[in-house]
Amino acid sequence: MVIKVFLATSSGSTAIKKKQQDVVGFLEALKVDYTQLDIACNEENRKWMRQNVPEEKKPSNGIPLPPQIFNEESYCGDYETFFDAKEDNSVYAFLGLAPPPGSKEALQADEEEHIMENGTHIEETTEEGTQDESIGHAEEDEEQGEEEEEYLEETQQEEEA
């Protein structure tokens, strides 16, 4: 599955440019396979994007602004929903992709699956081997988290400049 990011390469809006750079930079940092589709220079891309953004997601004027994100033909969202997913560590779910092993999102999903109805973690009731495995995943998650934090810090510094 390929993620499609609809952008305007010749946008006069600084805000739109920053939002587009934020989305593309974050996808690159996560090593997500994506394609940039320009709506400024390609009328077909512009028409397709406008037709495929759900009505309830369009602004009051009816014209969605870039960036708009799709997983193949399936609408994922705009910058605001992408940003919310990024803040919640749920970008892979937002994109309709399985999170890579060791990522924060994968570990959160695993943790949610391992909590029993009474609130006890399954790991607490299993053998030590399972606990050792979770420690290895935590180290991988920490590395992924550090990469994401570095990217966010760089983005903030660029915005402040």
N, CA, C and O atoms as a DFTB+ gen file, in Angstrom:
644 C
 N C O
     1  1       0.833      -1.178       0.000
     2  2       0.000       0.000       0.000
     3  2       0.876       1.239       0.000
     4  3       1.871       1.321       0.720
     5  1       0.487       2.190      -0.816
     6  2       1.251       3.418      -0.905
     7  2       0.437       4.569      -0.333
     8  3      -0.737       4.745      -0.656
     9  1       1.080       5.339       0.512
    10  2       0.467       6.531       1.068
    11  2       0.610       7.640       0.031
    12  3       1.685       7.842      -0.533
    13  1      -0.482       8.354      -0.212
    14  2      -0.473       9.474      -1.163
    15  2      -0.644      10.765      -0.379
    16  3      -1.594      10.919       0.389
    17  1       0.285      11.686      -0.581
    18  2       0.206      12.993       0.062
    19  2       0.010      14.026      -1.040
    20  3       0.881      14.227      -1.887
    21  1      -1.138      14.670      -1.012
    22  2      -1.450      15.698      -2.006
    23  2      -0.929      17.036      -1.496
    24  3      -1.305      17.501      -0.419
    25  1      -0.042      17.651      -2.307
    26  2       0.647      18.883      -1.947
    27  2       0.471      19.926      -3.038
    28  3       0.074      19.612      -4.160
    29  1       0.770      21.164      -2.692
    30  2       0.826      22.245      -3.673
    31  2       2.255      22.767      -3.668
    32  3       2.656      23.486      -2.752
    33  1       3.026      22.405      -4.693
    34  2       4.437      22.776      -4.716
    35  2       4.650      24.269      -4.899
    36  3       5.697      24.793      -4.518
    37  1       3.690      24.954      -5.467
    38  2       3.853      26.391      -5.680
    39  2       2.856      27.200      -4.858
    40  3       2.301      28.187      -5.341
    41  1       2.632      26.786      -3.632
    42  2       1.708      27.494      -2.747
    43  2       2.325      28.810      -2.282
    44  3       3.511      28.869      -1.956
    45  1       1.527      29.841      -2.254
    46  2       1.987      31.126      -1.754
    47  2       1.831      31.237      -0.253
    48  3       2.307      32.202       0.344
    49  1       1.174      30.270       0.373
    50  2       0.913      30.301       1.810
    51  2       2.057      29.635       2.573
    52  3       2.368      28.463       2.363
    53  1       2.671      30.410       3.458
    54  2       3.738      29.871       4.295
    55  2       3.191      28.794       5.223
    56  3       3.863      27.793       5.472
    57  1       1.985      28.987       5.733
    58  2       1.381      28.008       6.640
    59  2       1.197      26.669       5.942
    60  3       1.505      25.623       6.514
    61  1       0.701      26.693       4.716
    62  2       0.510      25.444       3.965
    63  2       1.850      24.781       3.700
    64  3       1.973      23.565       3.844
    65  1       2.861      25.558       3.315
    66  2       4.191      25.003       3.050
    67  2       4.742      24.302       4.297
    68  3       5.285      23.201       4.205
    69  1       4.599      24.945       5.464
    70  2       5.105      24.346       6.709
    71  2       4.367      23.059       7.043
    72  3       4.981      22.081       7.469
    73  1       3.065      23.055       6.854
    74  2       2.280      21.846       7.122
    75  2       2.705      20.717       6.191
    76  3       2.856      19.575       6.626
    77  1       2.897      21.029       4.924
    78  2       3.332      20.015       3.954
    79  2       4.701      19.471       4.336
    80  3       4.919      18.260       4.303
    81  1       5.634      20.363       4.702
    82  2       6.972      19.934       5.103
    83  2       6.918      19.072       6.358
    84  3       7.670      18.105       6.482
    85  1       6.043      19.414       7.276
    86  2       5.906      18.648       8.509
    87  2       5.446      17.219       8.215
    88  3       6.004      16.259       8.747
    89  1       4.428      17.086       7.366
    90  2       3.906      15.760       7.027
    91  2       4.980      14.939       6.309
    92  3       5.258      13.803       6.694
    93  1       5.573      15.510       5.279
    94  2       6.565      14.783       4.482
    95  2       7.787      14.433       5.336
    96  3       8.291      13.312       5.267
    97  1       8.263      15.383       6.136
    98  2       9.429      15.126       6.983
    99  2       9.173      14.022       7.992
   100  3      10.044      13.188       8.239
   101  1       7.986      14.011       8.575
   102  2       7.670      12.977       9.561
   103  2       7.552      11.611       8.898
   104  3       8.022      10.617       9.451
   105  1       6.934      11.545       7.728
   106  2       6.836      10.271       7.006
   107  2       8.224       9.756       6.642
   108  3       8.488       8.556       6.723
   109  1       9.110      10.668       6.241
   110  2      10.482      10.255       5.915
   111  2      11.212       9.758       7.155
   112  3      11.943       8.769       7.093
   113  1      11.019      10.439       8.282
   114  2      11.670      10.024       9.531
   115  2      11.209       8.630       9.948
   116  3      11.991       7.851      10.493
   117  1       9.940       8.319       9.692
   118  2       9.408       6.995      10.029
   119  2       9.685       5.954       8.948
   120  3       9.364       4.776       9.107
   121  1      10.284       6.402       7.849
   122  2      10.587       5.526       6.702
   123  2       9.313       4.897       6.116
   124  3       9.290       3.719       5.759
   125  1       8.258       5.713       6.028
   126  2       6.995       5.274       5.440
   127  2       7.062       5.500       3.935
   128  3       7.468       6.570       3.480
   129  1       6.664       4.491       3.163
   130  2       6.628       4.600       1.711
   131  2       5.452       5.493       1.315
   132  3       4.301       5.181       1.619
   133  1       5.746       6.601       0.637
   134  2       4.687       7.525       0.242
   135  2       5.006       8.147      -1.115
   136  3       6.141       8.097      -1.587
   137  1       3.984       8.729      -1.726
   138  2       4.124       9.426      -3.000
   139  2       3.564      10.827      -2.835
   140  3       2.491      11.018      -2.263
   141  1       4.311      11.814      -3.346
   142  2       3.818      13.182      -3.341
   143  2       3.098      13.443      -4.657
   144  3       3.633      13.171      -5.732
   145  1       1.892      13.969      -4.566
   146  2       1.117      14.295      -5.761
   147  2       0.820      15.794      -5.737
   148  3       0.181      16.297      -4.813
   149  1       1.290      16.496      -6.762
   150  2       1.162      17.948      -6.813
   151  2      -0.198      18.343      -7.370
   152  3      -0.590      17.899      -8.449
   153  1      -0.915      19.180      -6.626
   154  2      -2.220      19.649      -7.106
   155  2      -2.105      21.010      -7.780
   156  3      -3.055      21.466      -8.416
   157  1      -0.941      21.670      -7.645
   158  2      -0.762      22.987      -8.252
   159  2      -0.465      22.871      -9.744
   160  3      -0.915      23.699     -10.535
   161  1       0.285      21.853     -10.125
   162  2       0.705      21.707     -11.519
   163  2      -0.035      20.603     -12.263
   164  3       0.150      20.439     -13.469
   165  1      -0.865      19.848     -11.563
   166  2      -1.538      18.728     -12.203
   167  2      -3.036      18.778     -11.881
   168  3      -3.455      18.479     -10.763
   169  1      -3.818      19.156     -12.869
   170  2      -5.260      19.308     -12.695
   171  2      -5.938      17.999     -12.317
   172  3      -6.884      18.002     -11.529
   173  1      -5.473      16.882     -12.863
   174  2      -6.065      15.580     -12.536
   175  2      -5.896      15.264     -11.041
   176  3      -6.825      14.776     -10.397
   177  1      -4.708      15.546     -10.501
   178  2      -4.473      15.329      -9.067
   179  2      -5.406      16.203      -8.228
   180  3      -5.973      15.746      -7.236
   181  1      -5.558      17.466      -8.640
   182  2      -6.411      18.383      -7.897
   183  2      -7.860      17.894      -7.900
   184  3      -8.519      17.888      -6.860
   185  1      -8.353      17.485      -9.072
   186  2      -9.737      16.996      -9.177
   187  2      -9.928      15.724      -8.346
   188  3     -10.912      15.591      -7.619
   189  1      -8.984      14.799      -8.459
   190  2      -9.100      13.533      -7.723
   191  2      -9.148      13.797      -6.221
   192  3      -9.987      13.244      -5.510
   193  1      -8.229      14.657      -5.744
   194  2      -8.187      14.954      -4.310
   195  2      -9.512      15.568      -3.853
   196  3     -10.082      15.138      -2.850
   197  1      -9.996      16.555      -4.575
   198  2     -11.236      17.239      -4.178
   199  2     -12.436      16.306      -4.193
   200  3     -13.327      16.421      -3.351
   201  1     -12.463      15.385      -5.147
   202  2     -13.592      14.456      -5.247
   203  2     -13.554      13.383      -4.160
   204  3     -14.596      12.860      -3.766
   205  1     -12.363      13.058      -3.678
   206  2     -12.224      11.935      -2.752
   207  2     -12.094      12.311      -1.283
   208  3     -12.045      11.428      -0.426
   209  1     -12.039      13.595      -0.976
   210  2     -12.117      14.013       0.418
   211  2     -13.594      13.945       0.795
   212  3     -14.425      14.563       0.130
   213  1     -13.933      13.207       1.847
   214  2     -15.346      13.080       2.240
   215  2     -15.977      14.446       2.520
   216  3     -15.319      15.353       3.030
   217  1     -17.243      14.577       2.183
   218  2     -17.970      15.844       2.354
   219  2     -17.863      16.382       3.780
   220  3     -17.668      17.581       3.978
   221  1     -17.990      15.501       4.769
   222  2     -17.950      15.954       6.160
   223  2     -16.574      16.457       6.585
   224  3     -16.445      17.107       7.621
   225  1     -15.545      16.160       5.791
   226  2     -14.188      16.594       6.109
   227  2     -13.787      17.859       5.356
   228  3     -12.723      18.424       5.608
   229  1     -14.634      18.301       4.437
   230  2     -14.313      19.497       3.653
   231  2     -14.624      20.751       4.460
   232  3     -15.563      20.760       5.257
   233  1     -13.837      21.816       4.257
   234  2     -14.137      23.071       4.946
   235  2     -15.436      23.689       4.431
   236  3     -16.014      23.218       3.452
   237  1     -15.878      24.730       5.093
   238  2     -17.167      25.344       4.752
   239  2     -17.232      25.822       3.299
   240  3     -18.308      25.830       2.700
   241  1     -16.089      26.221       2.729
   242  2     -16.112      26.652       1.327
   243  2     -16.105      25.475       0.356
   244  3     -16.232      25.673      -0.853
   245  1     -15.958      24.251       0.869
   246  2     -16.024      23.051       0.037
   247  2     -14.732      22.663      -0.655
   248  3     -14.680      21.639      -1.336
   249  1     -13.684      23.464      -0.493
   250  2     -12.414      23.182      -1.175
   251  2     -11.355      22.805      -0.146
   252  3     -10.874      23.668       0.588
   253  1     -10.984      21.523      -0.083
   254  2      -9.964      21.096       0.880
   255  2      -8.575      21.606       0.481
   256  3      -8.209      21.592      -0.694
   257  1      -7.824      22.048       1.465
   258  2      -6.478      22.562       1.224
   259  2      -5.444      21.471       1.477
   260  3      -5.678      20.574       2.287
   261  1      -4.307      21.538       0.795
   262  2      -3.241      20.580       1.067
   263  2      -2.583      20.885       2.411
   264  3      -2.664      22.014       2.896
   265  1      -1.946      19.911       3.002
   266  2      -1.818      18.538       2.539
   267  2      -3.045      17.694       2.902
   268  3      -3.651      17.864       3.960
   269  1      -3.387      16.785       1.995
   270  2      -4.438      15.788       2.224
   271  2      -3.769      14.429       2.060
   272  3      -2.953      14.244       1.157
   273  1      -4.105      13.486       2.921
   274  2      -3.391      12.209       2.966
   275  2      -4.354      11.053       2.721
   276  3      -5.432      10.979       3.311
   277  1      -3.932      10.150       1.831
   278  2      -4.722       8.971       1.472
   279  2      -3.841       7.736       1.571
   280  3      -2.624       7.816       1.409
   281  1      -4.464       6.594       1.839
   282  2      -3.810       5.293       1.720
   283  2      -4.472       4.658       0.511
   284  3      -5.593       4.155       0.585
   285  1      -3.746       4.694      -0.614
   286  2      -4.312       4.308      -1.916
   287  2      -5.555       5.156      -2.174
   288  3      -5.436       6.366      -2.368
   289  1      -6.740       4.555      -2.182
   290  2      -7.983       5.280      -2.445
   291  2      -8.698       5.703      -1.158
   292  3      -9.686       6.436      -1.201
   293  1      -8.197       5.242      -0.033
   294  2      -8.869       5.471       1.245
   295  2      -8.363       6.765       1.898
   296  3      -7.159       6.949       2.078
   297  1      -9.295       7.653       2.248
   298  2      -8.949       8.931       2.858
   299  2      -8.473       8.720       4.293
   300  3      -9.136       8.054       5.088
   301  1      -7.315       9.297       4.610
   302  2      -6.784       9.232       5.972
   303  2      -7.121      10.511       6.736
   304  3      -7.627      10.459       7.857
   305  1      -6.832      11.666       6.115
   306  2      -7.128      12.917       6.779
   307  2      -6.307      14.068       6.248
   308  3      -5.562      13.936       5.276
   309  1      -6.465      15.215       6.919
   310  2      -5.735      16.423       6.560
   311  2      -4.609      16.641       7.577
   312  3      -4.296      15.755       8.373
   313  1      -4.010      17.830       7.538
   314  2      -2.897      18.101       8.435
   315  2      -3.316      18.020       9.904
   316  3      -2.592      17.453      10.723
   317  1      -4.460      18.575      10.237
   318  2      -4.886      18.608      11.638
   319  2      -5.071      17.196      12.198
   320  3      -4.645      16.916      13.319
   321  1      -5.697      16.310      11.432
   322  2      -5.881      14.943      11.927
   323  2      -4.552      14.184      11.957
   324  3      -4.335      13.341      12.826
   325  1      -3.666      14.486      11.006
   326  2      -2.323      13.898      11.013
   327  2      -1.575      14.345      12.264
   328  3      -0.949      13.533      12.945
   329  1      -1.644      15.636      12.560
   330  2      -0.968      16.186      13.730
   331  2      -1.491      15.540      15.012
   332  3      -0.713      15.191      15.899
   333  1      -2.809      15.382      15.104
   334  2      -3.403      14.729      16.280
   335  2      -2.888      13.301      16.427
   336  3      -2.565      12.861      17.530
   337  1      -2.813      12.579      15.306
   338  2      -2.314      11.197      15.333
   339  2      -0.849      11.172      15.765
   340  3      -0.432      10.287      16.513
   341  1      -0.081      12.135      15.296
   342  2       1.329      12.228      15.660
   343  2       1.463      12.467      17.164
   344  3       2.296      11.841      17.820
   345  1       0.656      13.359      17.706
   346  2       0.683      13.654      19.137
   347  2       0.275      12.444      19.969
   348  3       0.771      12.258      21.080
   349  1      -0.631      11.617      19.434
   350  2      -1.123      10.433      20.148
   351  2      -0.289       9.184      19.885
   352  3      -0.643       8.097      20.344
   353  1       0.820       9.327      19.149
   354  2       1.647       8.182      18.748
   355  2       0.810       7.134      18.018
   356  3       0.952       5.937      18.267
   357  1      -0.064       7.589      17.114
   358  2      -0.914       6.657      16.368
   359  2      -0.883       6.940      14.868
   360  3      -1.888       6.771      14.178
   361  1       0.276       7.370      14.367
   362  2       0.395       7.722      12.952
   363  2       0.157       6.512      12.057
   364  3      -0.488       6.631      11.015
   365  1       0.670       5.352      12.450
   366  2       0.487       4.162      11.611
   367  2      -0.988       3.794      11.513
   368  3      -1.467       3.449      10.433
   369  1      -1.706       3.860      12.613
   370  2      -3.151       3.583      12.581
   371  2      -3.857       4.624      11.718
   372  3      -4.739       4.279      10.932
   373  1      -3.482       5.886      11.854
   374  2      -4.038       6.963      11.035
   375  2      -3.851       6.667       9.549
   376  3      -4.752       6.898       8.743
   377  1      -2.672       6.153       9.196
   378  2      -2.354       5.858       7.795
   379  2      -2.925       4.516       7.333
   380  3      -2.870       4.200       6.145
   381  1      -3.464       3.736       8.244
   382  2      -3.986       2.425       7.886
   383  2      -2.888       1.400       7.672
   384  3      -3.054       0.451       6.907
   385  1      -1.754       1.597       8.357
   386  2      -0.608       0.698       8.237
   387  2      -0.355       0.003       9.566
   388  3      -0.687       0.524      10.631
   389  1       0.234      -1.173       9.485
   390  2       0.640      -1.877      10.696
   391  2       1.906      -1.222      11.230
   392  3       2.839      -0.990      10.462
   393  1       1.967      -0.920      12.514
   394  2       3.181      -0.306      13.054
   395  2       4.331      -1.304      13.048
   396  3       4.121      -2.495      13.276
   397  1       5.548      -0.824      12.787
   398  2       6.690      -1.744      12.788
   399  2       6.973      -2.246      14.203
   400  3       6.735      -1.525      15.172
   401  1       7.474      -3.461      14.330
   402  2       7.792      -3.998      15.654
   403  2       8.761      -3.067      16.381
   404  3       9.725      -2.572      15.797
   405  1       8.492      -2.844      17.647
   406  2       9.380      -2.007      18.447
   407  2       9.019      -0.532      18.465
   408  3       9.569       0.222      19.267
   409  1       8.110      -0.104      17.602
   410  2       7.718       1.300      17.609
   411  2       6.816       1.573      18.803
   412  3       6.223       0.652      19.363
   413  1       6.715       2.849      19.194
   414  2       5.849       3.202      20.327
   415  2       4.428       2.720      20.088
   416  3       3.769       2.195      20.986
   417  1       3.970       2.910      18.855
   418  2       2.587       2.543      18.527
   419  2       2.369       1.040      18.660
   420  3       1.337       0.603      19.169
   421  1       3.337       0.248      18.202
   422  2       3.213      -1.207      18.296
   423  2       3.215      -1.648      19.762
   424  3       2.443      -2.524      20.153
   425  1       4.075      -1.043      20.559
   426  2       4.136      -1.406      21.969
   427  2       2.871      -1.001      22.707
   428  3       2.402      -1.723      23.587
   429  1       2.316       0.159      22.349
   430  2       1.060       0.579      22.973
   431  2      -0.055      -0.401      22.623
   432  3      -0.856      -0.773      23.481
   433  1      -0.102      -0.816      21.357
   434  2      -1.130      -1.769      20.934
   435  2      -0.951      -3.097      21.660
   436  3      -1.925      -3.696      22.116
   437  1       0.300      -3.558      21.766
   438  2       0.571      -4.811      22.478
   439  2       0.150      -4.697      23.940
   440  3      -0.440      -5.623      24.496
   441  1       0.456      -3.565      24.553
   442  2       0.120      -3.365      25.961
   443  2      -1.392      -3.389      26.162
   444  3      -1.887      -3.994      27.113
   445  1      -2.118      -2.732      25.267
   446  2      -3.573      -2.710      25.381
   447  2      -4.153      -4.115      25.239
   448  3      -5.122      -4.461      25.914
   449  1      -3.557      -4.925      24.357
   450  2      -4.037      -6.293      24.156
   451  2      -3.731      -7.177      25.358
   452  3      -4.429      -8.164      25.590
   453  1      -2.694      -6.839      26.127
   454  2      -2.260      -7.677      27.231
   455  2      -2.914      -7.322      28.570
   456  3      -2.605      -7.945      29.586
   457  1      -3.779      -6.366      28.586
   458  2      -4.444      -6.014      29.831
   459  2      -5.742      -6.812      29.929
   460  3      -6.589      -6.764      29.037
   461  1      -5.874      -7.545      31.031
   462  2      -7.082      -8.342      31.232
   463  2      -8.221      -7.445      31.718
   464  3      -8.018      -6.273      32.031
   465  1      -9.397      -8.010      31.773
   466  2     -10.568      -7.264      32.201
   467  2     -10.407      -6.689      33.603
   468  3     -10.913      -5.601      33.880
   469  1      -9.722      -7.387      34.480
   470  2      -9.570      -6.902      35.860
   471  2      -8.440      -5.893      36.002
   472  3      -8.146      -5.442      37.109
   473  1      -7.804      -5.534      34.890
   474  2      -6.750      -4.528      34.923
   475  2      -5.362      -5.082      35.149
   476  3      -4.398      -4.318      35.194
   477  1      -5.231      -6.396      35.293
   478  2      -3.935      -7.014      35.509
   479  2      -3.263      -7.252      34.162
   480  3      -3.899      -7.702      33.209
   481  1      -1.985      -6.947      34.094
   482  2      -1.241      -7.233      32.878
   483  2      -1.014      -8.730      32.763
   484  3      -0.688      -9.387      33.752
   485  1      -1.181      -9.269      31.579
   486  2      -0.960     -10.697      31.354
   487  2       0.482     -11.057      31.689
   488  3       0.748     -12.145      32.200
   489  1       1.436     -10.129      31.398
   490  2       2.837     -10.400      31.678
   491  2       3.047     -10.731      33.150
   492  3       3.929     -11.523      33.483
   493  1       2.246     -10.133      34.040
   494  2       2.376     -10.386      35.459
   495  2       1.981     -11.814      35.820
   496  3       2.375     -12.325      36.869
   497  1       1.205     -12.457      34.952
   498  2       0.719     -13.797      35.263
   499  2       1.438     -14.873      34.451
   500  3       1.118     -16.055      34.580
   501  1       2.410     -14.481      33.611
   502  2       3.111     -15.462      32.775
   503  2       4.537     -15.664      33.272
   504  3       4.951     -15.090      34.279
   505  1       5.279     -16.499      32.535
   506  2       6.646     -16.811      32.915
   507  2       7.572     -15.632      32.667
   508  3       7.195     -14.676      31.990
   509  1       8.790     -15.696      33.213
   510  2       9.754     -14.613      33.089
   511  2      10.196     -14.385      31.656
   512  3      10.566     -13.263      31.310
   513  1      10.172     -15.401      30.815
   514  2      10.604     -15.260      29.422
   515  2       9.847     -14.163      28.700
   516  3      10.435     -13.418      27.916
   517  1       8.570     -14.056      28.950
   518  2       7.753     -13.025      28.314
   519  2       8.205     -11.639      28.773
   520  3       8.237     -10.696      27.984
   521  1       8.553     -11.526      30.047
   522  2       8.998     -10.242      30.556
   523  2      10.318      -9.840      29.907
   524  3      10.508      -8.668      29.582
   525  1      11.239     -10.795      29.712
   526  2      12.511     -10.504      29.062
   527  2      12.279     -10.000      27.643
   528  3      12.947      -9.066      27.199
   529  1      11.334     -10.612      26.929
   530  2      11.012     -10.175      25.570
   531  2      10.538      -8.734      25.568
   532  3      10.942      -7.948      24.711
   533  1       9.683      -8.378      26.523
   534  2       9.145      -7.024      26.559
   535  2      10.244      -6.008      26.831
   536  3      10.155      -4.873      26.363
   537  1      11.275      -6.384      27.572
   538  2      12.387      -5.474      27.828
   539  2      13.120      -5.186      26.523
   540  3      13.470      -4.036      26.262
   541  1      13.360      -6.200      25.701
   542  2      14.021      -6.002      24.406
   543  2      13.219      -5.073      23.513
   544  3      13.788      -4.217      22.834
   545  1      11.899      -5.234      23.507
   546  2      11.045      -4.366      22.698
   547  2      11.066      -2.939      23.228
   548  3      10.982      -1.987      22.452
   549  1      11.177      -2.785      24.532
   550  2      11.204      -1.444      25.117
   551  2      12.444      -0.689      24.655
   552  3      12.380       0.513      24.396
   553  1      13.586      -1.398      24.549
   554  2      14.805      -0.750      24.074
   555  2      14.648      -0.299      22.624
   556  3      15.066       0.803      22.269
   557  1      14.052      -1.140      21.788
   558  2      13.809      -0.762      20.398
   559  2      12.857       0.427      20.335
   560  3      13.056       1.344      19.538
   561  1      11.838       0.413      21.163
   562  2      10.865       1.507      21.205
   563  2      11.541       2.814      21.604
   564  3      11.232       3.878      21.068
   565  1      12.471       2.713      22.560
   566  2      13.168       3.906      23.017
   567  2      13.954       4.536      21.871
   568  3      13.965       5.759      21.731
   569  1      14.619       3.708      21.040
   570  2      15.362       4.220      19.890
   571  2      14.417       4.916      18.916
   572  3      14.715       6.017      18.452
   573  1      13.288       4.294      18.602
   574  2      12.299       4.876      17.696
   575  2      11.784       6.196      18.271
   576  3      11.632       7.180      17.547
   577  1      11.518       6.207      19.573
   578  2      11.018       7.415      20.228
   579  2      12.031       8.547      20.165
   580  3      11.665       9.707      19.978
   581  1      13.322       8.202      20.323
   582  2      14.365       9.221      20.245
   583  2      14.424       9.836      18.856
   584  3      14.593      11.048      18.722
   585  1      14.284       9.006      17.812
   586  2      14.276       9.522      16.441
   587  2      13.096      10.464      16.236
   588  3      13.249      11.527      15.635
   589  1      11.925      10.083      16.728
   590  2      10.739      10.924      16.586
   591  2      10.923      12.234      17.346
   592  3      10.549      13.294      16.842
   593  1      11.495      12.179      18.556
   594  2      11.713      13.389      19.339
   595  2      12.706      14.315      18.650
   596  3      12.508      15.530      18.642
   597  1      13.791      13.753      18.061
   598  2      14.756      14.565      17.331
   599  2      14.078      15.307      16.193
   600  3      14.317      16.497      15.987
   601  1      13.238      14.604      15.460
   602  2      12.542      15.230      14.340
   603  2      11.646      16.360      14.848
   604  3      11.631      17.444      14.266
   605  1      10.909      16.118      15.917
   606  2      10.009      17.139      16.453
   607  2      10.786      18.363      16.924
   608  3      10.344      19.493      16.717
   609  1      11.947      18.149      17.559
   610  2      12.772      19.268      18.002
   611  2      13.274      20.070      16.814
   612  3      13.256      21.300      16.852
   613  1      13.727      19.391      15.748
   614  2      14.194      20.079      14.548
   615  2      13.067      20.891      13.940
   616  3      13.282      22.028      13.519
   617  1      11.883      20.335      13.886
   618  2      10.733      21.028      13.316
   619  2      10.412      22.277      14.118
   620  3      10.141      23.331      13.543
   621  1      10.441      22.168      15.449
   622  2      10.161      23.320      16.298
   623  2      11.206      24.404      16.108
   624  3      10.862      25.585      16.064
   625  1      12.476      24.031      15.995
   626  2      13.531      25.015      15.797
   627  2      13.364      25.731      14.465
   628  3      13.586      26.939      14.382
   629  1      12.971      24.997      13.410
   630  2      12.755      25.613      12.115
   631  2      11.590      26.594      12.172
   632  3      11.650      27.667      11.573
   633  1      10.526      26.228      12.894
   634  2       9.371      27.104      13.001
   635  2       9.706      28.373      13.775
   636  3       9.183      29.443      13.465
   637  1      10.574      28.265      14.782
   638  2      10.953      29.420      15.575
   639  2      11.876      30.350      14.802
   640  3      11.911      31.552      15.067
   641  1      12.626      29.801      13.844
   642  2      13.587      30.610      13.080
   643  2      12.910      31.541      12.104
   644  3      13.584      32.284      11.391
